[in-house]
Each structure stands twice: as structure tokens, then as C-alpha cells.
Amino acid sequence: MNNQAENETLSSDIRTLCAKNNAVILAHYYQVPEIQEVADFVGDSLALAQIAEQTDADIIVLAGVHFMAETAKILNPSKLVLEPEPEAGCSLDESCPPLDFAAFKAQYPDHVVVTYVNCSAEVKALSDICCTSSNAVKVIESIPEDRKILFAPDKNLGAYLAKTTGRDMVIWDGACTVHEAFCRDKIQDLKTQNPGAKFIAHPESEEAILEMADFIGSTSALLSYAKSTEEKTIIVATEAGILHQMTKENPHKKLIAAPINEDNTCACSECPYMKMNSLQKIYNVLKNKSNQVDISEEIIDRARLPIDRMLQISQPQLA
């Protein structure tokens, strides 16, 4: 049996198990195409959190990375939340250990603590409000101007927010390895080879990359821009998995994944953690009810508050 036939069989079996168990599959745009196709909903971090909060399913399978599955559990403590690959972590999450962050936070007791959702449940529990790249500007602007801000864990997103909002922010020194891999010179060469092409970038990218961009936005915002622009060639600086959905929505446009640095053998930037998931692993957790996300009640109660504050601010974005 070839890979396509195997994927079709697995996808059919997965849908059968979902129906039998009242389960829903939520997948991030960075997942491989076959997972995006079998999912009930595909979205960015904000959308996945919103859907997780609203779902009436008994079981949530989160095809993404660990912090996303934790967020789904925090919002649904009485439901089974399953993750296809528990080892699917995040470089941002790993860059911000809870004990170190608690010590850092203690140095700034008068600051409002804003954390990007790409962090652990324990770090969220130390926060005043969370944000995603979709709503980060709105979250920062919701904080009174006389309040000081501590932002973690992404230094690049933090710098972008400070520049965009004009706020003075203390920023944790963390970064996403996927979005720090892009090569400015190679991107410039692509722009030269494709006159008129639009270059769009995620705000987790380094400042030198963002300075080149025609548009900067979250995963969902990049998708919206690709649909709305009249330009037929678009160079995209974010995790390459986004190109699956972007191509479906723009079949007549030329979409190019932004190239990464010379010392890397891959032509585009991919998250090794996101790519640890597979259809087989989704089938396995649905069949066995395995890889259940477990968070203490104390952490859930504390982490729920900053997430709820974020979702309240993002309410107008709900469909």
C-alpha cells in the first residue's frame, strides 16, 4: 500500500473513532498536510484556544505542540485532552523555565506580566495576561499607559510590540528557532528574482527580516493577506507548513517559502516539533485514550485567569 492509500485509510479510521468517541481534532497550520486535512478545525494559536473553549466534544486531540495541548486542558479541565506526541515541545517554551522566570519576575514587582502563549502552563500561571501573535498589539494596548510591562518569552515579538505600540517593555531573552533561521541575503535575492513580489513575515522573526517585510502578521493574518493582495508572487517567512492552506486558498498565486541561513541544509524553515505528529499517532491516541494531558488543579486555576483575560479582549474576533 502506498503512502497516499495508507493516509486515506488512516484518515477514514480516525474519522470513525472521532464519531464513536465524540472527539474533535484541532490542528495548527504548521502541521503536515494530511493532518490538516483530517482535522475538524485548523487554526493559529488564538483560534485553537477559542475553539477549545467552545467545543462540546468529550475528547480533544490537539495536533500541535505541548503548550497548545496544555492550553486546551486549562480551558477544559473536565475533558480528555490528548496529544499525539508528548515530546513535541517548543523552543520558546524551553527558553523560559518556570523557576528562572519566577526569579526574573520578582525583580519587577510593579510590572504587568504579559506572556506569549508559547510557554508552559506554569509560566502562564505566573502571568497577568496572555497573548498570541494575533492579538498581542490589542493586549498591550489594553494595559493602562502608566503601567510598566514585562513581556516573555519571545524577544523578537516583544521588540516588535514595543516598536509598534511605543511602550517601554522589559523583555525576556527567548526566541523561536524556526523564525530566527531566515536569511536576509537569500530573501533579498528572491525579491530581486521576482520583481514586485510581496514579502510577508511573522513577528517572531528577527528585526532585520521584519524591516524587509511588506506585511507583518500572525499566521492567520499572513493567510488573510495572501488572499487579499493582488500581487501574484508572495515570499512567506514563517513555518513552511502554512503553505498548504495558503496554496489551497490561492491556487493561482506563486508562493515561496522564505529561505534560511547558509549553514542549514533545508531550503525552508520547518519546526521539528510540529513535524513529530503523524496520522498514525493521532489514530493511536484516539484508539487507546493515551497521552492524556495532566495539569494540577492549582496550575489550571492560576493559568486560566490570564488566558481568560486574553480571550475576553479577543472576543470581537470570534465568528
ZADO-1210 file (C-alpha; in nm, 4 decimals, padded with zeros to 6 digits):
<atoms>
<atom x="00.0000" y="00.0000" z="00.0000" code="MET" pos="1"/>
<atom x="00.1460" y="00.3389" z="-00.0970" code="ASN" pos="2"/>
<atom x="00.1644" y="00.6393" z="00.1369" code="ASN" pos="3"/>
<atom x="-00.1411" y="00.8082" z="-00.0105" code="GLN" pos="4"/>
<atom x="-00.3530" y="00.4952" z="00.0269" code="ALA" pos="5"/>
<atom x="-00.2228" y="00.4446" z="00.3828" code="GLU" pos="6"/>
<atom x="-00.3077" y="00.8051" z="00.4696" code="ASN" pos="7"/>
<atom x="-00.6573" y="00.7715" z="00.3260" code="GLU" pos="8"/>
<atom x="-00.7193" y="00.4537" z="00.5252" code="THR" pos="9"/>
<atom x="-00.5843" y="00.6070" z="00.8455" code="LEU" pos="10"/>
<atom x="-00.7863" y="00.9236" z="00.7920" code="SER" pos="11"/>
<atom x="-01.1033" y="00.7197" z="00.7476" code="SER" pos="12"/>
<atom x="-01.0287" y="00.5194" z="01.0622" code="ASP" pos="13"/>
<atom x="-00.9606" y="00.8399" z="01.2542" code="ILE" pos="14"/>
<atom x="-01.2923" y="00.9910" z="01.1474" code="ARG" pos="15"/>
<atom x="-01.4697" y="00.6722" z="01.2598" code="THR" pos="16"/>
<atom x="-01.3048" y="00.6910" z="01.6016" code="LEU" pos="17"/>
<atom x="-01.3908" y="01.0600" z="01.6335" code="CYS" pos="18"/>
<atom x="-01.7570" y="00.9902" z="01.5651" code="ALA" pos="19"/>
<atom x="-01.7611" y="00.6968" z="01.8057" code="LYS" pos="20"/>
<atom x="-01.5954" y="00.8887" z="02.0908" code="ASN" pos="21"/>
<atom x="-01.7369" y="01.2389" z="02.0335" code="ASN" pos="22"/>
<atom x="-01.3839" y="01.3606" z="01.9712" code="ALA" pos="23"/>
<atom x="-01.2619" y="01.6683" z="01.7885" code="VAL" pos="24"/>
<atom x="-00.9225" y="01.7140" z="01.6227" code="ILE" pos="25"/>
<atom x="-00.7698" y="02.0604" z="01.6392" code="LEU" pos="26"/>
<atom x="-00.4591" y="02.1172" z="01.4275" code="ALA" pos="27"/>
<atom x="-00.2186" y="02.4051" z="01.3839" code="HIS" pos="28"/>
<atom x="-00.1363" y="02.5445" z="01.0401" code="TYR" pos="29"/>
<atom x="00.2200" y="02.4156" z="01.0814" code="TYR" pos="30"/>
<atom x="00.1129" y="02.0509" z="01.0785" code="GLN" pos="31"/>
<atom x="00.1802" y="01.8271" z="00.7768" code="VAL" pos="32"/>
<atom x="-00.0906" y="01.8440" z="00.5059" code="PRO" pos="33"/>
<atom x="-00.2513" y="01.5073" z="00.5833" code="GLU" pos="34"/>
<atom x="-00.3125" y="01.6134" z="00.9440" code="ILE" pos="35"/>
<atom x="-00.4568" y="01.9471" z="00.8372" code="GLN" pos="36"/>
<atom x="-00.6917" y="01.7604" z="00.6039" code="GLU" pos="37"/>
<atom x="-00.8231" y="01.5176" z="00.8678" code="VAL" pos="38"/>
<atom x="-00.8667" y="01.7846" z="01.1356" code="ALA" pos="39"/>
<atom x="-01.2068" y="01.9226" z="01.2311" code="ASP" pos="40"/>
<atom x="-01.0515" y="02.2660" z="01.2652" code="PHE" pos="41"/>
<atom x="-00.7192" y="02.4156" z="01.1553" code="VAL" pos="42"/>
<atom x="-00.6063" y="02.7457" z="01.3017" code="GLY" pos="43"/>
<atom x="-00.3441" y="02.9554" z="01.4740" code="ASP" pos="44"/>
<atom x="-00.2876" y="02.9591" z="01.8498" code="SER" pos="45"/>
<atom x="-00.5646" y="03.2082" z="01.9211" code="LEU" pos="46"/>
<atom x="-00.8216" y="03.0273" z="01.7096" code="ALA" pos="47"/>
<atom x="-00.7304" y="02.6909" z="01.8609" code="LEU" pos="48"/>
<atom x="-00.7754" y="02.8335" z="02.2106" code="ALA" pos="49"/>
<atom x="-01.1101" y="02.9842" z="02.1167" code="GLN" pos="50"/>
<atom x="-01.2376" y="02.6616" z="01.9596" code="ILE" pos="51"/>
<atom x="-01.1107" y="02.4557" z="02.2527" code="ALA" pos="52"/>
<atom x="-01.3048" y="02.6787" z="02.4906" code="GLU" pos="53"/>
<atom x="-01.6266" y="02.6427" z="02.2892" code="GLN" pos="54"/>
<atom x="-01.6251" y="02.2760" z="02.1888" code="THR" pos="55"/>
<atom x="-01.8874" y="02.0351" z="02.3219" code="ASP" pos="56"/>
<atom x="-01.6727" y="01.7338" z="02.2320" code="ALA" pos="57"/>
<atom x="-01.5799" y="01.4931" z="02.5113" code="ASP" pos="58"/>
<atom x="-01.2284" y="01.4412" z="02.3765" code="ILE" pos="59"/>
<atom x="-00.9929" y="01.6987" z="02.2253" code="ILE" pos="60"/>
<atom x="-00.6963" y="01.5814" z="02.0197" code="VAL" pos="61"/>
<atom x="-00.4535" y="01.8699" z="01.9832" code="LEU" pos="62"/>
<atom x="-00.2221" y="01.8225" z="01.6844" code="ALA" pos="63"/>
<atom x="00.0351" y="02.0908" z="01.7509" code="GLY" pos="64"/>
<atom x="00.2892" y="02.1198" z="02.0296" code="VAL" pos="65"/>
<atom x="00.2721" y="02.0624" z="02.4040" code="HIS" pos="66"/>
<atom x="00.1883" y="02.4173" z="02.5185" code="PHE" pos="67"/>
<atom x="-00.1155" y="02.4160" z="02.2866" code="MET" pos="68"/>
<atom x="-00.2415" y="02.0909" z="02.4378" code="ALA" pos="69"/>
<atom x="-00.1862" y="02.2380" z="02.7846" code="GLU" pos="70"/>
<atom x="-00.3910" y="02.5449" z="02.6913" code="THR" pos="71"/>
<atom x="-00.6754" y="02.3236" z="02.5704" code="ALA" pos="72"/>
<atom x="-00.6660" y="02.1335" z="02.9027" code="LYS" pos="73"/>
<atom x="-00.6624" y="02.4533" z="03.1069" code="ILE" pos="74"/>
<atom x="-00.9760" y="02.5658" z="02.9229" code="LEU" pos="75"/>
<atom x="-01.1376" y="02.2201" z="02.9529" code="ASN" pos="76"/>
<atom x="-01.0241" y="02.0626" z="03.2804" code="PRO" pos="77"/>
<atom x="-01.3080" y="01.8072" z="03.2811" code="SER" pos="78"/>
<atom x="-01.2423" y="01.6834" z="02.9248" code="LYS" pos="79"/>
<atom x="-00.9865" y="01.4379" z="02.7944" code="LEU" pos="80"/>
<atom x="-00.7177" y="01.6293" z="02.6054" code="VAL" pos="81"/>
<atom x="-00.4852" y="01.4049" z="02.4081" code="LEU" pos="82"/>
<atom x="-00.1615" y="01.4953" z="02.2338" code="GLU" pos="83"/>
<atom x="-00.0364" y="01.2699" z="01.9535" code="PRO" pos="84"/>
<atom x="00.3278" y="01.3270" z="02.0517" code="GLU" pos="85"/>
<atom x="00.4020" y="01.4363" z="02.4116" code="PRO" pos="86"/>
<atom x="00.7628" y="01.5143" z="02.3196" code="GLU" pos="87"/>
<atom x="00.6530" y="01.7803" z="02.0691" code="ALA" pos="88"/>
<atom x="00.7823" y="02.0803" z="02.2562" code="GLY" pos="89"/>
<atom x="00.8676" y="02.4383" z="02.1612" code="CYS" pos="90"/>
<atom x="01.1967" y="02.6279" z="02.1625" code="SER" pos="91"/>
<atom x="01.0225" y="02.9313" z="02.3147" code="LEU" pos="92"/>
<atom x="00.8699" y="02.7241" z="02.5922" code="ASP" pos="93"/>
<atom x="01.2074" y="02.5618" z="02.6615" code="GLU" pos="94"/>
<atom x="01.3807" y="02.9012" z="02.6693" code="SER" pos="95"/>
<atom x="01.1695" y="03.0097" z="02.9675" code="CYS" pos="96"/>
<atom x="01.1936" y="02.7658" z="03.2626" code="PRO" pos="97"/>
<atom x="00.9290" y="02.8460" z="03.5266" code="PRO" pos="98"/>
<atom x="01.1730" y="02.8783" z="03.8197" code="LEU" pos="99"/>
<atom x="01.4003" y="03.1122" z="03.6259" code="ASP" pos="100"/>
<atom x="01.1036" y="03.3151" z="03.5081" code="PHE" pos="101"/>
<atom x="00.9667" y="03.3440" z="03.8610" code="ALA" pos="102"/>
<atom x="01.3021" y="03.4842" z="03.9756" code="ALA" pos="103"/>
<atom x="01.3090" y="03.7247" z="03.6802" code="PHE" pos="104"/>
<atom x="00.9527" y="03.8387" z="03.7502" code="LYS" pos="105"/>
<atom x="01.0400" y="03.9044" z="04.1151" code="ALA" pos="106"/>
<atom x="01.2848" y="04.1734" z="04.0006" code="GLN" pos="107"/>
<atom x="00.9954" y="04.3732" z="03.8510" code="TYR" pos="108"/>
<atom x="00.7136" y="04.3589" z="04.1083" code="PRO" pos="109"/>
<atom x="00.5365" y="04.6664" z="03.9697" code="ASP" pos="110"/>
<atom x="00.5164" y="04.5356" z="03.6097" code="HIS" pos="111"/>
<atom x="00.2169" y="04.3827" z="03.4346" code="VAL" pos="112"/>
<atom x="00.3312" y="04.0391" z="03.3199" code="VAL" pos="113"/>
<atom x="00.2302" y="03.9558" z="02.9630" code="VAL" pos="114"/>
<atom x="00.3243" y="03.6134" z="02.8316" code="THR" pos="115"/>
<atom x="00.3036" y="03.4846" z="02.4787" code="TYR" pos="116"/>
<atom x="00.1051" y="03.1579" z="02.4760" code="VAL" pos="117"/>
<atom x="00.4189" y="02.9773" z="02.3555" code="ASN" pos="118"/>
<atom x="00.5129" y="02.8963" z="02.7138" code="CYS" pos="119"/>
<atom x="00.4371" y="02.6349" z="02.9772" code="SER" pos="120"/>
<atom x="00.1271" y="02.6213" z="03.1952" code="ALA" pos="121"/>
<atom x="00.3498" y="02.7059" z="03.4926" code="GLU" pos="122"/>
<atom x="00.4728" y="03.0258" z="03.3253" code="VAL" pos="123"/>
<atom x="00.1175" y="03.1191" z="03.2310" code="LYS" pos="124"/>
<atom x="00.0270" y="03.0740" z="03.5975" code="ALA" pos="125"/>
<atom x="00.2843" y="03.3429" z="03.6819" code="LEU" pos="126"/>
<atom x="00.1284" y="03.5866" z="03.4341" code="SER" pos="127"/>
<atom x="-00.1306" y="03.8631" z="03.4452" code="ASP" pos="128"/>
<atom x="-00.2460" y="03.8177" z="03.0865" code="ILE" pos="129"/>
<atom x="-00.1508" y="03.6021" z="02.7879" code="CYS" pos="130"/>
<atom x="-00.1418" y="03.6923" z="02.4204" code="CYS" pos="131"/>
<atom x="-00.0928" y="03.5341" z="02.0808" code="THR" pos="132"/>
<atom x="00.0637" y="03.6990" z="01.7786" code="SER" pos="133"/>
<atom x="-00.2917" y="03.7596" z="01.6532" code="SER" pos="134"/>
<atom x="-00.3951" y="03.9727" z="01.9487" code="ASN" pos="135"/>
<atom x="-00.0640" y="04.0851" z="02.1025" code="ALA" pos="136"/>
<atom x="-00.0960" y="04.4502" z="01.9982" code="VAL" pos="137"/>
<atom x="-00.4524" y="04.4627" z="02.1307" code="LYS" pos="138"/>
<atom x="-00.3416" y="04.3057" z="02.4608" code="VAL" pos="139"/>
<atom x="-00.0544" y="04.5521" z="02.5071" code="ILE" pos="140"/>
<atom x="-00.2801" y="04.8467" z="02.4204" code="GLU" pos="141"/>
<atom x="-00.5357" y="04.7277" z="02.6788" code="SER" pos="142"/>
<atom x="-00.2834" y="04.7921" z="02.9582" code="ILE" pos="143"/>
<atom x="-00.3006" y="05.1455" z="03.1048" code="PRO" pos="144"/>
<atom x="-00.0160" y="05.3624" z="02.9795" code="GLU" pos="145"/>
<atom x="00.1049" y="05.4341" z="03.3310" code="ASP" pos="146"/>
<atom x="00.1704" y="05.0638" z="03.3949" code="ARG" pos="147"/>
<atom x="00.5074" y="04.9073" z="03.3216" code="LYS" pos="148"/>
<atom x="00.5151" y="04.5834" z="03.1212" code="ILE" pos="149"/>
<atom x="00.7214" y="04.2663" z="03.1421" code="LEU" pos="150"/>
<atom x="00.6942" y="04.0528" z="02.8278" code="PHE" pos="151"/>
<atom x="00.8026" y="03.6905" z="02.7804" code="ALA" pos="152"/>
<atom x="00.9299" y="03.4693" z="02.6309" code="PRO" pos="153"/>
<atom x="00.9861" y="03.5912" z="02.2712" code="ASP" pos="154"/>
<atom x="01.2354" y="03.8772" z="02.2446" code="LYS" pos="155"/>
<atom x="01.1630" y="03.9331" z="01.8749" code="ASN" pos="156"/>
<atom x="00.7872" y="03.9585" z="01.9199" code="LEU" pos="157"/>
<atom x="00.8493" y="04.1735" z="02.2275" code="GLY" pos="158"/>
<atom x="01.0718" y="04.4126" z="02.0311" code="ALA" pos="159"/>
<atom x="00.8118" y="04.4309" z="01.7537" code="TYR" pos="160"/>
<atom x="00.5377" y="04.5099" z="02.0070" code="LEU" pos="161"/>
<atom x="00.7489" y="04.7753" z="02.1783" code="ALA" pos="162"/>
<atom x="00.8148" y="04.9413" z="01.8431" code="LYS" pos="163"/>
<atom x="00.4529" y="04.9122" z="01.7249" code="THR" pos="164"/>
<atom x="00.2862" y="05.0327" z="02.0455" code="THR" pos="165"/>
<atom x="00.5562" y="05.2694" z="02.1699" code="GLY" pos="166"/>
<atom x="00.5500" y="05.1029" z="02.5120" code="ARG" pos="167"/>
<atom x="00.8610" y="05.0612" z="02.7255" code="ASP" pos="168"/>
<atom x="00.8856" y="04.6899" z="02.7997" code="MET" pos="169"/>
<atom x="01.1201" y="04.4610" z="02.9913" code="VAL" pos="170"/>
<atom x="01.1633" y="04.1606" z="02.7637" code="ILE" pos="171"/>
<atom x="01.2701" y="03.8041" z="02.8431" code="TRP" pos="172"/>
<atom x="01.5549" y="03.6750" z="02.6251" code="ASP" pos="173"/>
<atom x="01.3886" y="03.3877" z="02.4373" code="GLY" pos="174"/>
<atom x="01.3367" y="03.3149" z="02.0691" code="ALA" pos="175"/>
<atom x="01.1789" y="03.0759" z="01.8218" code="CYS" pos="176"/>
<atom x="01.4451" y="02.8802" z="01.6353" code="THR" pos="177"/>
<atom x="01.2165" y="02.8484" z="01.3324" code="VAL" pos="178"/>
<atom x="01.1705" y="03.2228" z="01.2922" code="HIS" pos="179"/>
<atom x="01.5327" y="03.3090" z="01.3668" code="GLU" pos="180"/>
<atom x="01.6588" y="03.0912" z="01.0815" code="ALA" pos="181"/>
<atom x="01.5663" y="03.3135" z="00.7867" code="PHE" pos="182"/>
<atom x="01.8477" y="03.4505" z="00.5720" code="CYS" pos="183"/>
<atom x="01.8197" y="03.8192" z="00.4784" code="ARG" pos="184"/>
<atom x="02.0557" y="03.7932" z="00.1802" code="ASP" pos="185"/>
<atom x="01.8722" y="03.4947" z="00.0297" code="LYS" pos="186"/>
<atom x="01.5388" y="03.6687" z="00.0744" code="ILE" pos="187"/>
<atom x="01.6761" y="03.9782" z="-00.0981" code="GLN" pos="188"/>
<atom x="01.7934" y="03.7599" z="-00.3858" code="ASP" pos="189"/>
<atom x="01.4428" y="03.6137" z="-00.4155" code="LEU" pos="190"/>
<atom x="01.2920" y="03.9627" z="-00.4216" code="LYS" pos="191"/>
<atom x="01.5350" y="04.0586" z="-00.6984" code="THR" pos="192"/>
<atom x="01.4478" y="03.7456" z="-00.8970" code="GLN" pos="193"/>
<atom x="01.0750" y="03.8119" z="-00.8537" code="ASN" pos="194"/>
<atom x="01.0178" y="04.1851" z="-00.9171" code="PRO" pos="195"/>
<atom x="00.7051" y="04.3100" z="-00.7449" code="GLY" pos="196"/>
<atom x="00.6767" y="04.0071" z="-00.5165" code="ALA" pos="197"/>
<atom x="00.5362" y="04.0752" z="-00.1725" code="LYS" pos="198"/>
<atom x="00.7415" y="03.9616" z="00.1240" code="PHE" pos="199"/>
<atom x="00.5375" y="03.8784" z="00.4342" code="ILE" pos="200"/>
<atom x="00.6738" y="03.7773" z="00.7742" code="ALA" pos="201"/>
<atom x="00.5691" y="03.6586" z="01.1186" code="HIS" pos="202"/>
<atom x="00.6612" y="03.8970" z="01.4046" code="PRO" pos="203"/>
<atom x="00.8638" y="03.6236" z="01.5774" code="GLU" pos="204"/>
<atom x="01.1249" y="03.6874" z="01.3063" code="SER" pos="205"/>
<atom x="01.4346" y="03.8970" z="01.3740" code="GLU" pos="206"/>
<atom x="01.4219" y="04.2730" z="01.3244" code="GLU" pos="207"/>
<atom x="01.6465" y="04.2587" z="01.0164" code="ALA" pos="208"/>
<atom x="01.3893" y="04.0329" z="00.8476" code="ILE" pos="209"/>
<atom x="01.0892" y="04.2382" z="00.9592" code="LEU" pos="210"/>
<atom x="01.2496" y="04.5540" z="00.8187" code="GLU" pos="211"/>
<atom x="01.2280" y="04.3961" z="00.4721" code="MET" pos="212"/>
<atom x="00.8653" y="04.2923" z="00.5001" code="ALA" pos="213"/>
<atom x="00.5751" y="04.4391" z="00.3055" code="ASP" pos="214"/>
<atom x="00.3439" y="04.2960" z="00.5702" code="PHE" pos="215"/>
<atom x="00.3968" y="04.1629" z="00.9232" code="ILE" pos="216"/>
<atom x="00.1343" y="03.9492" z="01.0896" code="GLY" pos="217"/>
<atom x="00.0299" y="03.6369" z="01.2758" code="SER" pos="218"/>
<atom x="-00.0226" y="03.3069" z="01.0987" code="THR" pos="219"/>
<atom x="-00.3892" y="03.3846" z="01.0332" code="SER" pos="220"/>
<atom x="-00.3073" y="03.7414" z="00.9299" code="ALA" pos="221"/>
<atom x="-00.0498" y="03.6163" z="00.6777" code="LEU" pos="222"/>
<atom x="-00.3149" y="03.3868" z="00.5293" code="LEU" pos="223"/>
<atom x="-00.5603" y="03.6741" z="00.5028" code="SER" pos="224"/>
<atom x="-00.3030" y="03.8990" z="00.3389" code="TYR" pos="225"/>
<atom x="-00.2123" y="03.6336" z="00.0829" code="ALA" pos="226"/>
<atom x="-00.5788" y="03.6136" z="-00.0176" code="LYS" pos="227"/>
<atom x="-00.6333" y="03.9888" z="-00.0336" code="SER" pos="228"/>
<atom x="-00.3205" y="04.1076" z="-00.2145" code="THR" pos="229"/>
<atom x="-00.3379" y="04.1449" z="-00.5912" code="GLU" pos="230"/>
<atom x="00.0280" y="04.0509" z="-00.6239" code="GLU" pos="231"/>
<atom x="00.0647" y="03.7013" z="-00.7695" code="LYS" pos="232"/>
<atom x="00.4009" y="03.6177" z="-00.6090" code="THR" pos="233"/>
<atom x="00.4424" y="03.6058" z="-00.2321" code="ILE" pos="234"/>
<atom x="00.7510" y="03.5177" z="-00.0277" code="ILE" pos="235"/>
<atom x="00.6467" y="03.3842" z="00.3118" code="VAL" pos="236"/>
<atom x="00.8646" y="03.3971" z="00.6257" code="ALA" pos="237"/>
<atom x="00.7103" y="03.1631" z="00.8779" code="THR" pos="238"/>
<atom x="00.6980" y="02.7883" z="00.9334" code="GLU" pos="239"/>
<atom x="00.6595" y="02.6216" z="00.5932" code="ALA" pos="240"/>
<atom x="00.3507" y="02.4246" z="00.6950" code="GLY" pos="241"/>
<atom x="00.1415" y="02.7353" z="00.6353" code="ILE" pos="242"/>
<atom x="00.1924" y="02.6943" z="00.2606" code="LEU" pos="243"/>
<atom x="-00.0532" y="02.4024" z="00.2481" code="HIS" pos="244"/>
<atom x="-00.3514" y="02.6136" z="00.3486" code="GLN" pos="245"/>
<atom x="-00.2190" y="02.9194" z="00.1674" code="MET" pos="246"/>
<atom x="-00.1906" y="02.7231" z="-00.1574" code="THR" pos="247"/>
<atom x="-00.5443" y="02.5845" z="-00.1185" code="LYS" pos="248"/>
<atom x="-00.6752" y="02.9384" z="-00.0813" code="GLU" pos="249"/>
<atom x="-00.4564" y="03.0862" z="-00.3579" code="ASN" pos="250"/>
<atom x="-00.4127" y="02.8191" z="-00.6257" code="PRO" pos="251"/>
<atom x="-00.3168" y="03.0703" z="-00.8945" code="HIS" pos="252"/>
<atom x="-00.0505" y="03.2506" z="-00.6953" code="LYS" pos="253"/>
<atom x="00.3194" y="03.1693" z="-00.6685" code="LYS" pos="254"/>
<atom x="00.4008" y="03.1091" z="-00.3028" code="LEU" pos="255"/>
<atom x="00.7644" y="03.0821" z="-00.1973" code="ILE" pos="256"/>
<atom x="00.8856" y="02.9717" z="00.1457" code="ALA" pos="257"/>
<atom x="01.1491" y="03.2158" z="00.2677" code="ALA" pos="258"/>
<atom x="01.4954" y="03.0543" z="00.2637" code="PRO" pos="259"/>
<atom x="01.7043" y="03.0038" z="00.5729" code="ILE" pos="260"/>
<atom x="02.0701" y="03.0546" z="00.6614" code="ASN" pos="261"/>
<atom x="02.3597" y="02.9145" z="00.4599" code="GLU" pos="262"/>
<atom x="02.4703" y="02.6650" z="00.7242" code="ASP" pos="263"/>
<atom x="02.1413" y="02.4792" z="00.7148" code="ASN" pos="264"/>
<atom x="02.0645" y="02.2076" z="00.4627" code="THR" pos="265"/>
<atom x="01.6877" y="02.2643" z="00.4454" code="CYS" pos="266"/>
<atom x="01.5618" y="02.5184" z="00.1927" code="ALA" pos="267"/>
<atom x="01.2798" y="02.6435" z="00.4167" code="CYS" pos="268"/>
<atom x="01.2161" y="02.6756" z="00.7880" code="SER" pos="269"/>
<atom x="01.0314" y="02.3864" z="00.9499" code="GLU" pos="270"/>
<atom x="00.9568" y="02.3238" z="01.3166" code="CYS" pos="271"/>
<atom x="01.0915" y="01.9784" z="01.4079" code="PRO" pos="272"/>
<atom x="00.8476" y="01.9618" z="01.6985" code="TYR" pos="273"/>
<atom x="00.5391" y="02.0301" z="01.4864" code="MET" pos="274"/>
<atom x="00.6525" y="01.7643" z="01.2413" code="LYS" pos="275"/>
<atom x="00.6743" y="01.4980" z="01.5158" code="MET" pos="276"/>
<atom x="00.2989" y="01.4411" z="01.4871" code="ASN" pos="277"/>
<atom x="00.1524" y="01.1941" z="01.2366" code="SER" pos="278"/>
<atom x="-00.1770" y="01.0382" z="01.1351" code="LEU" pos="279"/>
<atom x="-00.0689" y="00.7120" z="01.2962" code="GLN" pos="280"/>
<atom x="-00.0050" y="00.8858" z="01.6278" code="LYS" pos="281"/>
<atom x="-00.3457" y="01.0578" z="01.6113" code="ILE" pos="282"/>
<atom x="-00.5094" y="00.7209" z="01.5458" code="TYR" pos="283"/>
<atom x="-00.3192" y="00.5626" z="01.8341" code="ASN" pos="284"/>
<atom x="-00.4218" y="00.8199" z="02.0948" code="VAL" pos="285"/>
<atom x="-00.7846" y="00.8082" z="01.9837" code="LEU" pos="286"/>
<atom x="-00.7903" y="00.4300" z="01.9980" code="LYS" pos="287"/>
<atom x="-00.6096" y="00.3952" z="02.3311" code="ASN" pos="288"/>
<atom x="-00.7087" y="00.7244" z="02.5023" code="LYS" pos="289"/>
<atom x="-00.3354" y="00.7632" z="02.5608" code="SER" pos="290"/>
<atom x="-00.1071" y="01.0649" z="02.6075" code="ASN" pos="291"/>
<atom x="-00.3600" y="01.2450" z="02.8233" code="GLN" pos="292"/>
<atom x="-00.2586" y="01.5961" z="02.9275" code="VAL" pos="293"/>
<atom x="-00.2485" y="01.6211" z="03.3058" code="ASP" pos="294"/>
<atom x="-00.2105" y="01.9537" z="03.4895" code="ILE" pos="295"/>
<atom x="-00.2600" y="02.0139" z="03.8601" code="SER" pos="296"/>
<atom x="-00.5764" y="02.1922" z="03.9690" code="GLU" pos="297"/>
<atom x="-00.3690" y="02.4703" z="04.1245" code="GLU" pos="298"/>
<atom x="-00.1862" y="02.5457" z="03.7996" code="ILE" pos="299"/>
<atom x="-00.5093" y="02.5222" z="03.5978" code="ILE" pos="300"/>
<atom x="-00.6815" y="02.7713" z="03.8274" code="ASP" pos="301"/>
<atom x="-00.3927" y="03.0183" z="03.8140" code="ARG" pos="302"/>
<atom x="-00.3201" y="02.9785" z="03.4421" code="ALA" pos="303"/>
<atom x="-00.6863" y="03.0072" z="03.3456" code="ARG" pos="304"/>
<atom x="-00.7085" y="03.3710" z="03.4584" code="LEU" pos="305"/>
<atom x="-00.4532" y="03.5208" z="03.2143" code="PRO" pos="306"/>
<atom x="-00.5912" y="03.3066" z="02.9303" code="ILE" pos="307"/>
<atom x="-00.9474" y="03.4181" z="03.0049" code="ASP" pos="308"/>
<atom x="-00.8351" y="03.7807" z="03.0090" code="ARG" pos="309"/>
<atom x="-00.6771" y="03.7308" z="02.6674" code="MET" pos="310"/>
<atom x="-00.9873" y="03.5631" z="02.5258" code="LEU" pos="311"/>
<atom x="-01.2094" y="03.8395" z="02.6621" code="GLN" pos="312"/>
<atom x="-01.0013" y="04.1026" z="02.4862" code="ILE" pos="313"/>
<atom x="-01.0133" y="03.8940" z="02.1679" code="SER" pos="314"/>
<atom x="-01.3912" y="03.8439" z="02.1855" code="GLN" pos="315"/>
<atom x="-01.4728" y="04.0600" z="01.8790" code="PRO" pos="316"/>
<atom x="-01.2635" y="03.8199" z="01.6670" code="GLN" pos="317"/>
<atom x="-01.4984" y="03.5309" z="01.7381" code="LEU" pos="318"/>
<atom x="-01.7176" y="03.4226" z="01.4491" code="ALA" pos="319"/>
</atoms>
